[in-house]
């Protein structure tokens, strides 16, 4: 579960363009009904994609911060209290907001900041610093590296699984998928369709099968075929569903009978739109199966991007990926600096909003 080499974003090649069309679809549509992603004249950089994806979140912060710096202002207790309220109302959470403002005060004082530009720059820096522990390299060198995907219903877990699988494949990894979501109707077929489209093998047994048995067969097969990474997609479940949480624990036990070190990573997929409820979900899964990393989806459709800061401070887990759109390239490796810069608006944008 330790970290190592981080994957790097692919360049915009014809192959990547085809993948963008493959993954560029509405969440409600099955894989065979996908629509091509919109083409743009200029390839977007990593920062462009993250900034565009966080527009809803940064727009909310923009309006609130513009009120704090509207007209004349003094860098006094009242201003910092106002900023504190802005952060708390942006799904950053009480604990993280208080910590950020305390750190911001110290930086403003030590650097003798006297204007709004300096305060905004300091805020972005402190957010990046707070998030920095969640930006870690990813080492999947153990063969086979077993990645267990977990999360509640509707967070985009299966699609994210496919995107990660394709990203690893592009890095030269031999990847295998296991359809251990035997609870949801058509879930096995959905993952099989992804496997066919991406030319990645899928181990499955059909709806209603024992998820632990699927995981068992997949790991045996992955070892025999010298697979580099085995990704096990499990059933989406509410964190309050005790029976399904016990099913996850059984999957872990069965895997560990084959290899005591497996799964090497348990990645929870979290929907940014759930805001602070994501913390409750993560707490429950952490207790049940020992989550070791997270990925955050649907940031492009949510004004609650600040939740990443709350998650980083409360759990200190690696954030592997963020989803800032529907296409393949919109699953971005997490960068603390890019995230902070995209979340907190530029000063000229704040001025125009005010």
The 8 nearest C-alpha neighbors of each residue, nearest first, counted from 0:
[[1, 263, 264, 2, 291, 265, 262, 138],
 [0, 2, 3, 138, 137, 263, 264, 136],
 [1, 3, 137, 138, 136, 135, 0, 4],
 [138, 2, 4, 137, 136, 5, 1, 139],
 [5, 3, 137, 138, 136, 6, 2, 139],
 [4, 6, 136, 137, 3, 7, 138, 135],
 [7, 5, 4, 8, 137, 332, 170, 136],
 [6, 8, 5, 9, 332, 170, 166, 331],
 [9, 7, 10, 6, 332, 331, 45, 328],
 [10, 8, 7, 11, 15, 328, 12, 169],
 [9, 11, 12, 8, 15, 42, 7, 328],
 [10, 12, 15, 16, 9, 13, 42, 14],
 [13, 11, 15, 14, 10, 16, 9, 17],
 [12, 14, 16, 15, 17, 11, 18, 10],
 [15, 13, 17, 12, 16, 18, 11, 19],
 [14, 16, 18, 12, 17, 13, 11, 19],
 [15, 17, 13, 19, 18, 14, 12, 20],
 [18, 16, 20, 14, 15, 19, 21, 13],
 [19, 17, 21, 15, 20, 16, 327, 22],
 [18, 20, 327, 326, 16, 22, 17, 21],
 [21, 19, 35, 23, 36, 17, 18, 22],
 [20, 22, 18, 19, 23, 17, 33, 35],
 [21, 23, 326, 327, 19, 20, 24, 18],
 [24, 22, 326, 36, 325, 20, 35, 19],
 [25, 23, 33, 34, 22, 325, 26, 35],
 [24, 26, 27, 28, 325, 23, 33, 34],
 [25, 27, 28, 24, 155, 325, 29, 158],
 [26, 28, 25, 29, 24, 30, 32, 33],
 [29, 27, 25, 26, 32, 33, 30, 24],
 [28, 30, 32, 31, 27, 33, 189, 26],
 [31, 29, 32, 33, 28, 192, 193, 189],
 [32, 30, 29, 33, 192, 28, 34, 21],
 [33, 31, 30, 29, 28, 34, 24, 25],
 [34, 32, 24, 30, 31, 28, 35, 23],
 [33, 35, 24, 23, 36, 32, 20, 25],
 [36, 34, 20, 23, 37, 33, 21, 24],
 [35, 37, 23, 20, 19, 326, 38, 34],
 [38, 36, 35, 39, 23, 20, 19, 34],
 [37, 39, 36, 40, 35, 41, 16, 42],
 [40, 38, 41, 37, 42, 43, 36, 16],
 [39, 41, 42, 38, 43, 37, 11, 16],
 [40, 42, 39, 43, 38, 44, 11, 47],
 [43, 41, 44, 40, 39, 11, 38, 10],
 [44, 42, 47, 41, 48, 45, 46, 39],
 [43, 45, 47, 46, 48, 42, 49, 41],
 [44, 46, 48, 47, 49, 43, 331, 8],
 [45, 47, 49, 44, 48, 50, 337, 341],
 [48, 46, 44, 50, 45, 43, 49, 51],
 [49, 47, 51, 45, 46, 50, 52, 43],
 [48, 50, 52, 46, 51, 47, 53, 323],
 [51, 49, 341, 47, 53, 52, 48, 46],
 [52, 50, 48, 54, 53, 49, 47, 299],
 [53, 51, 299, 323, 49, 50, 54, 48],
 [52, 54, 50, 56, 51, 55, 299, 57],
 [55, 53, 57, 51, 56, 58, 52, 50],
 [54, 56, 302, 58, 53, 57, 301, 59],
 [57, 55, 302, 304, 53, 59, 58, 54],
 [56, 58, 342, 60, 54, 59, 55, 343],
 [59, 57, 61, 55, 56, 60, 54, 62],
 [60, 58, 56, 61, 57, 62, 55, 63],
 [59, 61, 57, 63, 58, 62, 64, 56],
 [62, 60, 58, 64, 59, 63, 349, 57],
 [61, 63, 65, 59, 60, 64, 352, 58],
 [62, 64, 60, 65, 66, 61, 85, 59],
 [65, 63, 67, 66, 61, 62, 60, 68],
 [64, 66, 353, 349, 62, 68, 63, 67],
 [65, 67, 69, 64, 63, 68, 353, 62],
 [66, 68, 64, 65, 69, 81, 63, 78],
 [69, 67, 65, 66, 70, 72, 64, 115],
 [70, 68, 66, 67, 65, 353, 71, 72],
 [69, 71, 68, 72, 353, 66, 67, 65],
 [72, 70, 69, 73, 68, 67, 115, 74],
 [71, 73, 68, 70, 74, 69, 78, 67],
 [72, 74, 75, 78, 71, 77, 113, 114],
 [75, 73, 78, 72, 76, 113, 79, 77],
 [74, 76, 77, 73, 78, 79, 72, 80],
 [77, 75, 79, 78, 80, 74, 81, 73],
 [76, 78, 80, 75, 79, 81, 74, 73],
 [79, 77, 81, 80, 75, 76, 74, 82],
 [80, 78, 82, 76, 81, 77, 83, 75],
 [79, 81, 83, 77, 78, 82, 76, 84],
 [82, 80, 78, 84, 83, 79, 77, 85],
 [81, 83, 85, 79, 84, 80, 86, 78],
 [82, 84, 80, 86, 81, 85, 96, 79],
 [83, 85, 87, 81, 82, 86, 88, 80],
 [86, 84, 82, 88, 83, 87, 63, 81],
 [87, 85, 89, 83, 88, 84, 96, 91],
 [88, 86, 84, 92, 89, 85, 93, 91],
 [87, 89, 85, 86, 90, 84, 91, 92],
 [90, 88, 86, 87, 91, 305, 303, 85],
 [91, 89, 305, 306, 92, 303, 88, 274],
 [90, 92, 305, 306, 309, 89, 87, 308],
 [91, 93, 87, 90, 95, 309, 94, 96],
 [92, 94, 96, 87, 95, 97, 91, 86],
 [93, 95, 97, 96, 92, 98, 309, 312],
 [94, 96, 98, 97, 92, 93, 309, 99],
 [97, 95, 99, 93, 98, 94, 86, 87],
 [98, 96, 100, 94, 99, 95, 93, 101],
 [97, 99, 95, 101, 96, 100, 102, 94],
 [100, 98, 96, 102, 101, 97, 103, 95],
 [99, 101, 103, 97, 102, 98, 104, 96],
 [102, 100, 98, 104, 103, 99, 97, 105],
 [101, 103, 99, 105, 100, 104, 98, 106],
 [102, 104, 100, 106, 101, 105, 99, 107],
 [105, 103, 107, 101, 102, 106, 100, 108],
 [104, 106, 108, 102, 103, 107, 109, 101],
 [105, 107, 103, 109, 108, 104, 110, 102],
 [108, 106, 112, 104, 110, 105, 109, 111],
 [107, 109, 111, 105, 106, 110, 104, 112],
 [108, 110, 106, 111, 107, 105, 112, 104],
 [111, 109, 107, 112, 108, 106, 105, 117],
 [112, 110, 108, 109, 107, 113, 106, 117],
 [111, 113, 107, 110, 117, 114, 108, 118],
 [114, 112, 111, 117, 74, 115, 118, 107],
 [115, 113, 117, 116, 112, 118, 74, 73],
 [114, 116, 118, 117, 119, 68, 113, 346],
 [117, 115, 119, 118, 114, 346, 120, 345],
 [116, 118, 120, 115, 119, 114, 112, 121],
 [117, 119, 115, 121, 120, 116, 122, 114],
 [120, 118, 122, 116, 121, 117, 115, 123],
 [119, 121, 117, 123, 118, 122, 116, 124],
 [120, 122, 124, 118, 119, 123, 117, 125],
 [123, 121, 119, 125, 124, 120, 118, 103],
 [122, 124, 126, 120, 121, 339, 125, 340],
 [123, 125, 121, 127, 122, 126, 128, 120],
 [124, 126, 128, 122, 127, 123, 129, 121],
 [127, 125, 129, 123, 128, 124, 339, 130],
 [128, 126, 335, 336, 130, 124, 339, 125],
 [129, 127, 125, 131, 126, 130, 124, 335],
 [128, 130, 126, 127, 131, 125, 132, 312],
 [131, 129, 127, 335, 128, 133, 132, 311],
 [130, 132, 128, 134, 133, 335, 129, 127],
 [131, 133, 134, 130, 315, 135, 129, 317],
 [134, 132, 317, 318, 131, 130, 316, 135],
 [135, 133, 131, 132, 317, 334, 335, 333],
 [136, 134, 133, 317, 2, 137, 132, 5],
 [135, 137, 5, 3, 4, 2, 138, 134],
 [136, 138, 3, 5, 2, 4, 139, 135],
 [3, 137, 139, 4, 2, 140, 136, 5],
 [140, 138, 141, 144, 137, 228, 3, 4],
 [139, 141, 138, 142, 144, 227, 143, 3],
 [142, 140, 144, 143, 139, 227, 138, 228],
 [143, 141, 144, 227, 140, 226, 228, 225],
 [142, 144, 227, 228, 226, 141, 145, 222],
 [143, 145, 228, 141, 142, 139, 229, 227],
 [146, 144, 229, 262, 263, 228, 230, 143],
 [145, 147, 230, 264, 265, 262, 229, 263],
 [146, 148, 265, 231, 230, 266, 264, 262],
 [149, 147, 266, 232, 231, 267, 265, 233],
 [150, 148, 267, 233, 266, 268, 147, 235],
 [151, 149, 268, 267, 235, 236, 269, 152],
 [150, 152, 236, 235, 237, 154, 153, 238],
 [153, 151, 235, 236, 154, 237, 150, 234],
 [152, 154, 155, 151, 235, 156, 270, 150],
 [153, 155, 270, 156, 152, 269, 151, 268],
 [156, 154, 158, 153, 157, 159, 296, 268],
 [155, 157, 159, 158, 154, 268, 160, 150],
 [156, 158, 160, 159, 155, 161, 232, 190],
 [157, 159, 161, 160, 155, 156, 162, 22],
 [160, 158, 162, 156, 161, 157, 155, 163],
 [159, 161, 157, 163, 158, 162, 156, 164],
 [162, 160, 164, 158, 159, 163, 165, 157],
 [161, 163, 159, 165, 164, 160, 327, 166],
 [162, 164, 166, 160, 165, 161, 159, 167],
 [165, 163, 161, 167, 162, 166, 160, 168],
 [164, 166, 168, 162, 167, 163, 169, 161],
 [167, 165, 163, 169, 168, 164, 162, 170],
 [168, 166, 170, 164, 169, 165, 172, 163],
 [167, 169, 172, 165, 171, 170, 166, 164],
 [170, 168, 166, 171, 167, 165, 172, 9],
 [171, 169, 167, 168, 172, 166, 6, 7],
 [170, 172, 168, 169, 173, 167, 174, 166],
 [171, 173, 168, 167, 170, 227, 174, 228],
 [174, 172, 227, 226, 168, 228, 171, 175],
 [173, 175, 228, 226, 172, 229, 227, 168],
 [174, 176, 229, 200, 199, 201, 230, 228],
 [177, 175, 201, 230, 229, 231, 200, 202],
 [176, 178, 231, 202, 201, 179, 217, 232],
 [179, 177, 203, 180, 232, 187, 202, 231],
 [178, 180, 210, 233, 181, 232, 213, 177],
 [181, 179, 234, 233, 178, 182, 232, 186],
 [180, 182, 206, 207, 179, 208, 183, 210],
 [181, 183, 180, 207, 234, 206, 184, 186],
 [184, 182, 186, 181, 185, 180, 234, 206],
 [183, 185, 186, 182, 206, 181, 187, 188],
 [184, 186, 188, 187, 189, 183, 206, 181],
 [187, 185, 189, 188, 183, 184, 180, 190],
 [188, 186, 190, 189, 185, 178, 191, 205],
 [189, 187, 191, 185, 186, 190, 192, 205],
 [188, 190, 186, 192, 187, 191, 185, 193],
 [189, 191, 193, 192, 187, 188, 194, 186],
 [192, 190, 194, 188, 193, 189, 201, 195],
 [193, 191, 195, 189, 194, 190, 188, 196],
 [194, 192, 190, 196, 191, 195, 197, 161],
 [193, 195, 199, 191, 197, 192, 196, 198],
 [196, 194, 198, 192, 193, 197, 191, 199],
 [195, 197, 193, 194, 198, 192, 199, 21],
 [198, 196, 194, 199, 195, 193, 165, 161],
 [199, 197, 195, 194, 196, 200, 193, 165],
 [198, 200, 194, 197, 175, 174, 195, 201],
 [201, 199, 175, 194, 176, 198, 202, 195],
 [200, 202, 176, 177, 194, 175, 191, 203],
 [201, 203, 177, 217, 178, 176, 200, 213],
 [204, 202, 178, 205, 213, 177, 201, 187],
 [205, 203, 208, 213, 206, 202, 178, 181],
 [204, 206, 208, 203, 187, 207, 181, 188],
 [207, 205, 181, 208, 182, 187, 184, 204],
 [206, 208, 181, 182, 205, 209, 210, 204],
 [209, 207, 206, 181, 205, 204, 210, 213],
 [208, 210, 212, 211, 213, 207, 181, 179],
 [211, 209, 179, 213, 212, 208, 181, 214],
 [210, 212, 250, 214, 213, 209, 215, 249],
 [213, 211, 215, 209, 214, 210, 216, 208],
 [214, 212, 210, 216, 211, 215, 179, 217],
 [213, 215, 211, 217, 212, 216, 218, 210],
 [216, 214, 212, 218, 213, 217, 254, 211],
 [217, 215, 219, 213, 218, 214, 220, 212],
 [216, 218, 214, 220, 215, 219, 202, 221],
 [217, 219, 221, 220, 215, 216, 222, 214],
 [220, 218, 216, 222, 217, 221, 223, 215],
 [219, 221, 223, 217, 218, 222, 224, 216],
 [222, 220, 226, 218, 224, 223, 219, 225],
 [221, 223, 225, 219, 220, 224, 218, 143],
 [222, 224, 220, 221, 225, 219, 226, 218],
 [223, 225, 221, 226, 222, 220, 219, 227],
 [226, 224, 222, 223, 221, 227, 143, 142],
 [225, 227, 221, 173, 224, 143, 228, 174],
 [228, 226, 143, 173, 142, 172, 174, 144],
 [229, 227, 144, 174, 143, 226, 145, 230],
 [228, 230, 175, 145, 176, 174, 144, 146],
 [231, 229, 146, 176, 147, 145, 177, 175],
 [230, 232, 177, 147, 176, 148, 146, 233],
 [233, 231, 148, 178, 179, 177, 180, 230],
 [234, 232, 180, 179, 149, 148, 231, 235],
 [235, 233, 180, 182, 236, 181, 179, 183],
 [236, 234, 152, 151, 150, 233, 149, 237],
 [237, 235, 151, 152, 234, 238, 150, 243],
 [236, 238, 151, 239, 240, 152, 235, 150],
 [237, 239, 240, 280, 283, 236, 284, 151],
 [238, 240, 237, 241, 283, 236, 244, 280],
 [241, 239, 237, 238, 243, 242, 244, 236],
 [240, 242, 244, 243, 239, 245, 238, 246],
 [243, 241, 245, 244, 240, 246, 247, 239],
 [242, 244, 246, 245, 241, 240, 247, 236],
 [243, 245, 241, 247, 246, 242, 240, 248],
 [246, 244, 248, 242, 243, 247, 241, 249],
 [245, 247, 243, 249, 244, 248, 242, 250],
 [248, 246, 250, 244, 249, 245, 251, 243],
 [247, 249, 245, 251, 246, 250, 288, 252],
 [248, 250, 252, 246, 251, 247, 253, 211],
 [249, 251, 211, 247, 253, 248, 252, 254],
 [252, 250, 248, 254, 249, 253, 255, 247],
 [253, 251, 249, 255, 254, 250, 248, 256],
 [254, 252, 250, 256, 255, 251, 249, 211],
 [255, 253, 251, 257, 256, 252, 261, 215],
 [254, 256, 259, 258, 252, 257, 253, 261],
 [255, 257, 253, 254, 258, 259, 252, 251],
 [258, 256, 255, 254, 259, 253, 215, 218],
 [257, 259, 255, 260, 261, 256, 254, 262],
 [260, 258, 255, 261, 256, 257, 254, 262],
 [261, 259, 258, 263, 262, 255, 254, 0],
 [262, 260, 263, 255, 259, 258, 254, 145],
 [261, 263, 145, 264, 146, 260, 147, 265],
 [262, 264, 261, 0, 145, 260, 146, 144],
 [265, 263, 146, 0, 262, 291, 266, 147],
 [264, 266, 147, 290, 291, 146, 148, 292],
 [267, 265, 292, 148, 293, 290, 147, 264],
 [266, 268, 293, 149, 150, 148, 269, 294],
 [267, 269, 294, 150, 293, 295, 156, 149],
 [270, 268, 295, 154, 296, 294, 271, 267],
 [269, 271, 296, 154, 272, 295, 273, 297],
 [272, 270, 273, 298, 274, 297, 296, 303],
 [271, 273, 301, 270, 274, 303, 297, 298],
 [272, 274, 276, 271, 277, 270, 275, 303],
 [275, 273, 272, 276, 303, 306, 271, 277],
 [274, 276, 277, 278, 90, 273, 306, 92],
 [277, 275, 279, 278, 274, 273, 280, 281],
 [276, 278, 280, 275, 279, 273, 274, 281],
 [279, 277, 281, 276, 280, 275, 282, 310],
 [280, 278, 282, 276, 277, 281, 283, 275],
 [281, 279, 277, 283, 278, 282, 238, 284],
 [280, 282, 278, 284, 283, 279, 285, 277],
 [281, 283, 285, 279, 280, 284, 278, 286],
 [284, 282, 286, 280, 285, 281, 238, 287],
 [285, 283, 287, 281, 286, 282, 288, 280],
 [286, 284, 289, 290, 282, 283, 287, 288],
 [285, 287, 283, 284, 289, 288, 282, 290],
 [288, 286, 284, 285, 289, 283, 244, 248],
 [287, 289, 285, 284, 290, 286, 248, 247],
 [288, 290, 285, 286, 287, 291, 284, 265],
 [291, 289, 285, 265, 292, 288, 266, 284],
 [290, 292, 265, 264, 266, 289, 316, 0],
 [293, 291, 266, 317, 316, 290, 318, 265],
 [294, 292, 267, 318, 266, 268, 319, 317],
 [293, 295, 320, 268, 319, 318, 321, 269],
 [296, 294, 321, 269, 270, 268, 271, 322],
 [295, 297, 322, 270, 298, 321, 271, 269],
 [298, 296, 299, 322, 300, 271, 270, 323],
 [297, 299, 323, 301, 300, 271, 296, 322],
 [298, 300, 52, 323, 297, 53, 324, 301],
 [301, 299, 298, 297, 55, 302, 272, 52],
 [302, 300, 272, 298, 303, 299, 55, 271],
 [301, 303, 56, 55, 304, 59, 300, 272],
 [304, 302, 301, 305, 56, 274, 90, 306],
 [305, 303, 56, 306, 302, 298, 307, 271],
 [304, 306, 91, 90, 303, 307, 308, 89],
 [305, 307, 91, 309, 90, 308, 304, 274],
 [308, 306, 310, 305, 309, 311, 304, 91],
 [309, 307, 311, 306, 310, 305, 91, 312],
 [308, 310, 306, 91, 312, 307, 311, 92],
 [311, 309, 307, 313, 308, 312, 314, 306],
 [312, 310, 315, 308, 309, 314, 313, 307],
 [311, 313, 309, 310, 315, 314, 308, 95],
 [312, 314, 310, 311, 309, 315, 278, 95],
 [313, 315, 316, 311, 312, 310, 309, 282],
 [316, 314, 311, 312, 313, 133, 132, 317],
 [317, 315, 292, 314, 133, 291, 318, 311],
 [318, 316, 133, 292, 319, 134, 135, 293],
 [317, 319, 293, 133, 294, 320, 292, 333],
 [320, 318, 294, 333, 317, 332, 293, 292],
 [321, 319, 332, 294, 333, 331, 318, 330],
 [320, 322, 295, 331, 294, 296, 330, 333],
 [321, 323, 296, 330, 297, 324, 329, 298],
 [322, 324, 52, 299, 298, 329, 297, 49],
 [325, 323, 329, 299, 322, 326, 52, 297],
 [324, 326, 23, 24, 329, 22, 327, 25],
 [327, 325, 23, 22, 19, 329, 328, 324],
 [326, 328, 19, 22, 329, 18, 330, 162],
 [329, 327, 330, 326, 19, 331, 15, 8],
 [330, 328, 324, 323, 326, 327, 331, 322],
 [329, 331, 322, 328, 321, 327, 320, 323],
 [330, 332, 321, 320, 329, 333, 322, 328],
 [333, 331, 320, 319, 321, 334, 330, 8],
 [332, 334, 320, 319, 321, 331, 318, 134],
 [335, 333, 337, 336, 134, 338, 332, 131],
 [334, 336, 127, 338, 130, 131, 337, 339],
 [337, 335, 127, 339, 338, 334, 340, 124],
 [338, 336, 340, 334, 339, 335, 46, 341],
 [337, 339, 341, 335, 336, 340, 342, 334],
 [338, 340, 342, 336, 127, 341, 123, 337],
 [339, 341, 337, 338, 342, 343, 336, 123],
 [342, 340, 50, 338, 339, 343, 337, 53],
 [341, 343, 57, 339, 340, 338, 53, 344],
 [342, 344, 340, 341, 57, 339, 123, 345],
 [345, 343, 61, 57, 348, 342, 346, 349],
 [344, 346, 348, 347, 349, 343, 119, 340],
 [345, 347, 349, 348, 116, 350, 344, 119],
 [348, 346, 350, 349, 345, 351, 344, 352],
 [349, 347, 351, 346, 350, 345, 352, 344],
 [348, 350, 346, 65, 352, 347, 351, 61],
 [349, 351, 347, 353, 348, 352, 346, 65],
 [352, 350, 348, 353, 349, 347, 65, 346],
 [353, 351, 349, 350, 65, 62, 348, 61],
 [352, 65, 350, 351, 69, 349, 66, 62]]
